[in-house]
Amino acid sequence: MQMVNISLNDLEIRVFAIGPRAFLKENPMLSINNTQMDIDLIGISQNNNGSAAVAFMSYTSMVDILSPKLFNPTKKTEKIMMSTVLSATLPKTTNTQLPTPVNFTIKHIEDLPPNSNLFCVYWNHSEWIVDGCYLLQTNISHSVCSCFHLSTFALIVQVNPPEKDSDPVMDLINIIAVAVGLLFLCLTLLTFALCQWNPRVTNTALTNLCISLLLAHLLFLLTQTFLKYIQPRRLLCAVLAGVLHFCFLSAFVWMFIQAVMLFVSVKNLKKIRSKQKEVLSWKYLIVIGYSIPLMIVGVSVGLFSNGYGSEKCWLKADKDFLWSFLGPVCFILAANTIVFISIMVIIISILKTMKHETLKIKQAKSDKQYIKRVMLKTVIQFYIIGCSWILGFFTDYNKVLEVVFLFFNSQQGTFIFFIHCALNQEVRQLYMKWWQSFSAACRPHTTKTWIVQH
């Protein structure tokens, strides 16, 4: 067993080595420049025929070369080094696998700034990254970093920009708008469940779109309402973020399926009397509608499970993890826009054909009225298939756009109800029957009074 200490102007080294005949009752605690390293040297020696050595180094001037700005370089935030640059290695050790994580207790070299986050990082060729290291605990003066491997380490604080003050009025308007949208989503699902639809009409995509939007908006509203209670429970926060990721992706996939169904329906307008069938069976649509978002979430969890559970219990921005949601959304919005343009081209072609035709028989008039109603609904469908979500990419630059986006985002269910329920003649007749039955049930019964004379 041997301990070696080396001190230079900009470098301090502590080396501890044990041989096969040495006997350690407890692991050594190596201290250097207000930093302590706790490593399971006994376990390492057992995996190397009883011999092991560890070298612990501190570089006081290495900060100028390995700058904290090289941590999350894409984020334009202030980064401050809270420790000297540290290195740990196992010299002349064959099996360098750590039986347990190594812990570094680091004294902060500066005061911790407000509104900041601490990160335990290691140097990976060209930048500081967090893989394999995490912040175990921290207080005003010290932090404990735990790592699953040995390398060059540091403690870096990232100062976040001040958050925008929450507008109570906007928050209240948003809650009311989301609540209204949820109400109409429930009414739509209730209508779809109780109405006897024409067998040629399929509502598989719309029904599942409503279910996905209902779950996504409801869970998001509850999460943000009780955020201060959920946020300290990091596992619950991460799980909720994953479920929200799945629900919103499901909604967008069903928007795409609805857009395709709409395209097929409009394409068949010239064959109104032909029997229209689903593109696929509802069973296949269910599999497609939910398996795609499930696979995306599964791959995201497998590649970077720590990406879930931000301060808002959503996806973290680390390693561009937000693109696991934005990527599919951008693709679907682009595809839906192309589909809608194709639909409009078909509609314009039909209008030109109608313009040059003469009115022949009464049935032809009814067909043309049907086409006009379908075309009006088709134009409004641009909103239902999610193309209004494009506004979300520009809300950071314009307050008015943010308000418009929040309104359209929350009222998607409302528009679905009015287009597919309130504007449907059969559904209106059914509503009228329900209302008449309800009124009759609530009307007080008249009773005859008999006067008995003695």
Secondary structure by P-SEA (a helix, b strand, c coil): cbbbbbbcccbbbbbbbbcccccccbbbbbbcccbbbbcaaaaaaaaccccbbbbbbbbcccccccccccccccccbbbbbcccbbbbbbcccccccccbbbbbbccccccccccccccccccccccccccccccccccccbbbbbbccccbbbbbbbbccccccccaaaaaaaaaaaaaaaaaaaaaaaaaacccccccccaaaaaaaaaaaaaaaaaaaaaaacccccccaaaaaaaaaaaaaaaaaaaaaaaaaaaaaaaaaaaaccccccbbbbcccaaaaaaaacaaaaaaaaaaaaacccccccccccccccccccccaaaaaaaaaaaaaaaaaaaaaaaaaaaaaaaacccccaaaaaaaaaaaaaaaaaaaccccccccccccccccccaaaaaaaaaaaaaaaaaaaaacccccaaaaaaaaaaaaaaaaaacbbbbbbbbbcc
